[in-house]
Amino acid sequence: MSFVIKRLEEMRDKEIEKSLNNYFETKDREHLDDVHRINTYYDNLILEQTFEENKVKNYS
């Protein structure tokens, strides 16, 4: 696993934790929707990064 992917996962976890904490404080469902949005966003970034790394690896 590359440094970039590891960093993206750390950033995703941090943002999800922040949204969950906000939810537990306010009980506002919007924060749970944020968790889904954040997860989808970072999953897509990780997939793109993995694709690019594999593409570079295969052409090297």
N, CA, C and O atoms as a MOPAC input file, in Angstrom:
PM7 MOZYME 1SCF
protein

 N      0.85100 1    -1.17300 1     0.00000 1
 C      0.00000 1     0.00000 1     0.00000 1
 C      0.90000 1     1.24000 1     0.00000 1
 O      1.86200 1     1.34600 1     0.76000 1
 N      0.55200 1     2.13900 1    -0.86000 1
 C      1.37400 1     3.33100 1    -0.99700 1
 C      1.10900 1     4.33900 1     0.12500 1
 O      0.11400 1     4.26900 1     0.84700 1
 N      2.03200 1     5.25400 1     0.22900 1
 C      1.90600 1     6.32300 1     1.22100 1
 C      0.65600 1     7.16400 1     0.95500 1
 O     -0.04200 1     7.56800 1     1.88600 1
 N      0.38600 1     7.42000 1    -0.31500 1
 C     -0.75900 1     8.26800 1    -0.67300 1
 C     -2.06800 1     7.60900 1    -0.23800 1
 O     -2.93900 1     8.26800 1     0.33000 1
 N     -2.20400 1     6.32000 1    -0.50100 1
 C     -3.43300 1     5.61300 1    -0.12400 1
 C     -3.57100 1     5.56900 1     1.38800 1
 O     -4.65800 1     5.76600 1     1.93100 1
 N     -2.47100 1     5.31100 1     2.05400 1
 C     -2.50700 1     5.27800 1     3.52300 1
 C     -2.94600 1     6.63700 1     4.07600 1
 O     -3.73900 1     6.70500 1     5.01500 1
 N     -2.43000 1     7.70000 1     3.49500 1
 C     -2.78800 1     9.05300 1     3.93800 1
 C     -4.26900 1     9.35100 1     3.66700 1
 O     -4.94500 1     9.95700 1     4.49800 1
 N     -4.76000 1     8.92900 1     2.51600 1
 C     -6.17900 1     9.12700 1     2.20300 1
 C     -7.06300 1     8.39300 1     3.20500 1
 O     -8.08200 1     8.92500 1     3.64400 1
 N     -6.67800 1     7.18800 1     3.56100 1
 C     -7.45400 1     6.42500 1     4.54500 1
 C     -7.44400 1     7.10900 1     5.91200 1
 O     -8.46000 1     7.13600 1     6.60700 1
 N     -6.29900 1     7.65700 1     6.29100 1
 C     -6.21500 1     8.37600 1     7.56700 1
 C     -7.11300 1     9.60700 1     7.55600 1
 O     -7.81000 1     9.88600 1     8.53100 1
 N     -7.09200 1    10.33800 1     6.45100 1
 C     -7.92200 1    11.53500 1     6.34300 1
 C     -9.40000 1    11.16700 1     6.38300 1
 O    -10.19700 1    11.85100 1     7.02600 1
 N     -9.76600 1    10.09000 1     5.69800 1
 C    -11.15900 1     9.62500 1     5.70700 1
 C    -11.59400 1     9.27700 1     7.12800 1
 O    -12.66200 1     9.69100 1     7.57800 1
 N    -10.75900 1     8.51600 1     7.82800 1
 C    -11.09900 1     8.11200 1     9.19400 1
 C    -11.27500 1     9.31500 1    10.11400 1
 O    -12.17700 1     9.34400 1    10.95100 1
 N    -10.40800 1    10.30000 1     9.94800 1
 C    -10.48500 1    11.49500 1    10.78900 1
 C    -11.77700 1    12.27100 1    10.52700 1
 O    -12.43400 1    12.72600 1    11.46300 1
 N    -12.13400 1    12.41900 1     9.26300 1
 C    -13.36600 1    13.15100 1     8.93900 1
 C    -14.61200 1    12.39700 1     9.39500 1
 O    -15.57000 1    13.00400 1     9.87400 1
 N    -14.59600 1    11.09200 1     9.24700 1
 C    -15.73600 1    10.28900 1     9.70300 1
 C    -15.87500 1    10.38300 1    11.21600 1
 O    -16.98100 1    10.52100 1    11.73800 1
 N    -14.76800 1    10.30900 1    11.90400 1
 C    -14.80500 1    10.43000 1    13.36600 1
 C    -15.38900 1    11.78000 1    13.78500 1
 O    -16.18700 1    11.85900 1    14.71900 1
 N    -14.98600 1    12.82400 1    13.09200 1
 C    -15.50100 1    14.16100 1    13.40100 1
 C    -17.01800 1    14.23000 1    13.17000 1
 O    -17.74600 1    14.79400 1    13.98700 1
 N    -17.48200 1    13.66500 1    12.07500 1
 C    -18.92100 1    13.67400 1    11.79200 1
 C    -19.70200 1    12.84800 1    12.80200 1
 O    -20.78900 1    13.24500 1    13.22200 1
 N    -19.15900 1    11.71100 1    13.19200 1
 C    -19.83600 1    10.88700 1    14.19700 1
 C    -19.90100 1    11.60000 1    15.53900 1
 O    -20.92200 1    11.54400 1    16.22400 1
 N    -18.83000 1    12.26100 1    15.91400 1
 C    -18.84200 1    13.02700 1    17.16400 1
 C    -19.89800 1    14.12900 1    17.10500 1
 O    -20.61300 1    14.36600 1    18.07900 1
 N    -19.99000 1    14.79500 1    15.96300 1
 C    -21.01700 1    15.82500 1    15.79800 1
 C    -22.41000 1    15.22500 1    15.91200 1
 O    -23.30800 1    15.82400 1    16.50400 1
 N    -22.58400 1    14.04400 1    15.34200 1
 C    -23.89200 1    13.38500 1    15.43000 1
 C    -24.24100 1    13.06700 1    16.88300 1
 O    -25.35800 1    13.33800 1    17.32600 1
 N    -23.30400 1    12.49800 1    17.62100 1
 C    -23.58000 1    12.12100 1    19.00200 1
 C    -23.86200 1    13.34200 1    19.87600 1
 O    -24.59900 1    13.24800 1    20.85800 1
 N    -23.28200 1    14.47800 1    19.52300 1
 C    -23.54200 1    15.70400 1    20.27800 1
 C    -24.90400 1    16.30500 1    19.93800 1
 O    -25.60900 1    16.79300 1    20.82100 1
 N    -25.26800 1    16.26800 1    18.67200 1
 C    -26.47600 1    16.97500 1    18.23600 1
 C    -27.65100 1    16.06700 1    17.89200 1
 O    -28.79500 1    16.52100 1    17.87200 1
 N    -27.38800 1    14.80800 1    17.62300 1
 C    -28.40500 1    13.84200 1    17.16300 1
 C    -29.05100 1    14.28700 1    15.85100 1
 O    -30.18400 1    13.91600 1    15.54400 1
 N    -28.31800 1    15.07900 1    15.09500 1
 C    -28.79600 1    15.55800 1    13.80200 1
 C    -28.41800 1    14.53800 1    12.72100 1
 O    -27.23900 1    14.25100 1    12.51600 1
 N    -29.40700 1    14.00700 1    12.04800 1
 C    -29.20300 1    12.95100 1    11.04700 1
 C    -28.29000 1    13.39800 1     9.90400 1
 O    -27.67000 1    12.56400 1     9.24400 1
 N    -28.20800 1    14.66600 1     9.67700 1
 C    -27.36900 1    15.19700 1     8.60600 1
 C    -25.91300 1    14.74200 1     8.75500 1
 O    -25.22400 1    14.52100 1     7.75900 1
 N    -25.45600 1    14.60700 1     9.98300 1
 C    -24.07500 1    14.18500 1    10.21200 1
 C    -23.86000 1    12.73000 1     9.80000 1
 O    -22.76000 1    12.36100 1     9.38700 1
 N    -24.88400 1    11.91500 1     9.90800 1
 C    -24.77500 1    10.53100 1     9.42700 1
 C    -24.72700 1    10.49700 1     7.90200 1
 O    -24.03600 1     9.66700 1     7.31100 1
 N    -25.45600 1    11.39500 1     7.28100 1
 C    -25.38000 1    11.51100 1     5.82300 1
 C    -23.98400 1    11.94700 1     5.40000 1
 O    -23.47700 1    11.51500 1     4.36400 1
 N    -23.36900 1    12.80100 1     6.20300 1
 C    -21.99400 1    13.22300 1     5.92800 1
 C    -21.03700 1    12.04000 1     5.95100 1
 O    -20.11100 1    11.97500 1     5.14200 1
 N    -21.25200 1    11.10900 1     6.86800 1
 C    -20.38200 1     9.92800 1     6.94900 1
 C    -20.44200 1     9.16300 1     5.62900 1
 O    -19.41300 1     8.74500 1     5.09800 1
 N    -21.62500 1     8.98800 1     5.11800 1
 C    -21.77600 1     8.28000 1     3.84100 1
 C    -21.08500 1     9.05100 1     2.71200 1
 O    -20.36900 1     8.46400 1     1.90100 1
 N    -21.30100 1    10.34400 1     2.66900 1
 C    -20.69500 1    11.18500 1     1.63100 1
 C    -19.17400 1    11.14400 1     1.70300 1
 O    -18.50700 1    11.00200 1     0.67800 1
 N    -18.62300 1    11.26800 1     2.90800 1
 C    -17.17100 1    11.23500 1     3.11400 1
 C    -16.60800 1     9.88900 1     2.68500 1
 O    -15.59000 1     9.82400 1     1.99600 1
 N    -17.26900 1     8.82800 1     3.09100 1
 C    -16.79400 1     7.49100 1     2.75800 1
 C    -16.77100 1     7.28200 1     1.24400 1
 O    -15.80000 1     6.75500 1     0.70200 1
 N    -17.81900 1     7.68700 1     0.57700 1
 C    -17.89100 1     7.54400 1    -0.87600 1
 C    -16.80600 1     8.37300 1    -1.55500 1
 O    -16.13800 1     7.89700 1    -2.47300 1
 N    -16.63400 1     9.59200 1    -1.11000 1
 C    -15.63000 1    10.48300 1    -1.69100 1
 C    -14.22300 1     9.88800 1    -1.57800 1
 O    -13.49200 1     9.81900 1    -2.56600 1
 N    -13.85500 1     9.46200 1    -0.37900 1
 C    -12.51200 1     8.92600 1    -0.18900 1
 C    -12.33500 1     7.56100 1    -0.84000 1
 O    -11.24400 1     7.24800 1    -1.31600 1
 N    -13.37400 1     6.74900 1    -0.87200 1
 C    -13.28000 1     5.46500 1    -1.57600 1
 C    -12.97800 1     5.68700 1    -3.05300 1
 O    -12.16600 1     4.97000 1    -3.64000 1
 N    -13.62700 1     6.67300 1    -3.64800 1
 C    -13.36100 1     6.98200 1    -5.05200 1
 C    -11.93500 1     7.48100 1    -5.25700 1
 O    -11.28100 1     7.10100 1    -6.22800 1
 N    -11.45500 1     8.31400 1    -4.36900 1
 C    -10.07300 1     8.78600 1    -4.47400 1
 C     -9.08000 1     7.63400 1    -4.35700 1
 O     -8.10000 1     7.57200 1    -5.09900 1
 N     -9.33600 1     6.73200 1    -3.43000 1
 C     -8.45100 1     5.58500 1    -3.23000 1
 C     -8.47300 1     4.68200 1    -4.46300 1
 O     -7.42800 1     4.18900 1    -4.88600 1
 N     -9.64300 1     4.46300 1    -5.03700 1
 C     -9.73000 1     3.65800 1    -6.25700 1
 C     -8.96500 1     4.29900 1    -7.40900 1
 O     -8.24600 1     3.61500 1    -8.13700 1
 N     -9.11700 1     5.59000 1    -7.57400 1
 C     -8.38900 1     6.29600 1    -8.62900 1
 C     -6.88300 1     6.19800 1    -8.42000 1
 O     -6.13300 1     5.96200 1    -9.36800 1
 N     -6.44700 1     6.37800 1    -7.19000 1
 C     -5.02200 1     6.31400 1    -6.89000 1
 C     -4.48000 1     4.90700 1    -7.14300 1
 O     -3.39200 1     4.75000 1    -7.69900 1
 N     -5.22600 1     3.90000 1    -6.74300 1
 C     -4.81400 1     2.51600 1    -6.96800 1
 C     -4.70700 1     2.23500 1    -8.46100 1
 O     -3.75400 1     1.59700 1    -8.90900 1
 N     -5.67500 1     2.70500 1    -9.22400 1
 C     -5.65000 1     2.52300 1   -10.67200 1
 C     -4.41200 1     3.18100 1   -11.27200 1
 O     -3.72300 1     2.57200 1   -12.09000 1
 N     -4.12900 1     4.40700 1   -10.87600 1
 C     -2.96500 1     5.12000 1   -11.40500 1
 C     -1.66000 1     4.42000 1   -11.03500 1
 O     -0.75500 1     4.30700 1   -11.86200 1
 N     -1.56700 1     3.95600 1    -9.80600 1
 C     -0.35000 1     3.26400 1    -9.37600 1
 C     -0.15600 1     1.96900 1   -10.15800 1
 O      0.96500 1     1.63900 1   -10.54500 1
 N     -1.22900 1     1.24100 1   -10.39000 1
 C     -1.13600 1    -0.00100 1   -11.15900 1
 C     -0.80000 1     0.27100 1   -12.61600 1
 O     -0.05700 1    -0.48600 1   -13.24100 1
 N     -1.34500 1     1.34400 1   -13.15200 1
 C     -1.06100 1     1.71500 1   -14.53400 1
 C      0.42300 1     2.04100 1   -14.69300 1
 O      1.06400 1     1.58900 1   -15.64100 1
 N      0.96000 1     2.82100 1   -13.77100 1
 C      2.37900 1     3.18100 1   -13.81600 1
 C      3.23700 1     1.93500 1   -13.63200 1
 O      4.24100 1     1.75900 1   -14.32300 1
 N      2.84600 1     1.08300 1   -12.71200 1
 C      3.59600 1    -0.14300 1   -12.43100 1
 C      3.62300 1    -1.06100 1   -13.65700 1
 O      4.65600 1    -1.65600 1   -13.96100 1
 N      2.51200 1    -1.17400 1   -14.34700 1
 C      2.42900 1    -2.05300 1   -15.51500 1
 C      3.18700 1    -1.51100 1   -16.71800 1
 O      3.63400 1    -2.28500 1   -17.56500 1
 N      3.33700 1    -0.20200 1   -16.80500 1
 C      4.04200 1     0.39300 1   -17.93300 1
 C      5.51400 1     0.62800 1   -17.65100 1
 O      6.25200 1     1.06600 1   -18.53400 1
 N      5.94400 1     0.34700 1   -16.45100 1
 C      7.35700 1     0.54700 1   -16.10000 1
 C      8.19700 1    -0.61300 1   -16.55800 1
 O      9.41000 1    -0.61800 1   -16.34900 1

